[in-house]
Amino acid sequence: MKRWTSVGLMAVALAGCVTQQPWTPTVDTFNNDARSQYVSRDMEECRRLAHQVSGDAQQAAVSGAVTGGLVGAAGGAAIGAAFGSAGRGAAVGAAAGGIGRGVQQAQRSENAFRQAYVNCMRQRGHTVIN
């Protein structure tokens, strides 16, 4: 039982280690001489705004891991009880649910960050390739 409990705790901890990558969009300054001098400034301001819009990926991962772990533990306990070991089922369910939901929430936050960043740069008149 201790082994399964530690697996569940490790899953939640690993899901909390997800952070947003230091990603920046690729900006094409060709034929855009009027705005090219502002690329660095706009990138910094847009990064800050994108973080405000998307939230923190690590916080989203932890929140998702906790929610997924609770739901997974309940489902795993029910399935485990049918096979004679509710505790083991709960531990496996918590680990699977925690990791899955934590990664899913972190990915949503990361996607929102990237989309907000690109939108901001385009709104400021830059040609963004990715």
N, C-alpha and C positions, 0 to 999 in steps of 0.2 A: 504494500500500500504506500509506503514512503517513497518508493521509486516512482510510482505514478503521480504522486503529489508533486515531487520535484520536477517531473517532466512538464506538468501543467504550469508551474511557476516559471520554469525556464521559457516556455512558449510565450507567456505574457511578457516576460522581460525582453525576449528577442523582438517581439512585435513593436515594443516601445523604442527600439533602436533605429527605426526608420526615420530618416531626415530628408528634407528637400535637397536635391542636388544643386551644386552651384551652377545651374544651367543659365545660359543667356542666349537670347535669340540671335540669329545671324542676320545682320543688317547690311544690305547692299547700298553703298553710297554713290554708286555710279549714276551719273546724270541727275544728281540731287544735291548740287553744290550749296544750295541755300540752307539745307537742313543738316548737312554733314558735320558742320562745326559743333552741333548740339548733341551728337550721338552719345557721347560719354555722360553728359549731364542727364539726358533723357533716360538712358539705361538705368542710371542709379535711382532716379525718381520713380520710374516705372517698376523697378524691382521692389521698392518700398511699398508702392501702392498694391502690387500683386500679392505681397505678403499679407497686407491688410484684408484683401478680398478673400484669399484662400485659407487663411488661418495657418496654424503650425502643423506640419505633417506628423511630427513626433507626437504631439498632443492628440491628433486624430487617430493615430495608430494605437495609442494606449487606451483611449476611449473605446475604440472598436474592439480591441483585444479583451477588454473587461466585459463588454456586452456579449461578444461572441463566446467568450469563455463561460459565462453564465448560461446562455442558451445551450451551448454545446454540452455543458455538464448535466443539465436537466435531461436533454435528449439521450445522452450517453448513459445516464443512470437508468433511464427507462429501458433502454435496449440491454444494458448490462444486467438488470434485474431479471429479464427474460432468460438470460443465459447463466444466471446464478451468481453474478458478481456486480452488484450495482456500483460499488466503490470504484472498481477498475473501469467500468464503463463511463462513470462520471469523469474520471481523470483523463481518459482518452478523449472523450467528447469535449472537455474543457480545453485541452491542448489543441485539438483540431479546430474547434470553433474560434478560439482566441487568436491563433495564428492567421486563419483565413480572414476573419473579420478585421483584424488589425491591419493586415496588408491591404485589404480592399479600401479601408478608410484612408490610409496613407496615400494610396494611388489616386483616389478622388481628389484629395487635397493638392497633390502634385499636379494633376491635370488642370485643376482650377487655377493654380499659380501660373502655369505656362500660358494658358489661354488669356488670362488677365494681362500678363506681361506683353504678349504679342499684340493684343488689342490696344494697349496703351501706346506702344511704339508706333503702331499704324495710325492711330488717332493724331499723333504728333507729326505725321507726315513722312515717316521713314518707311522704306521698302524692306519688309521682313521676309526672309526666304523660308524659315522654318518656324 
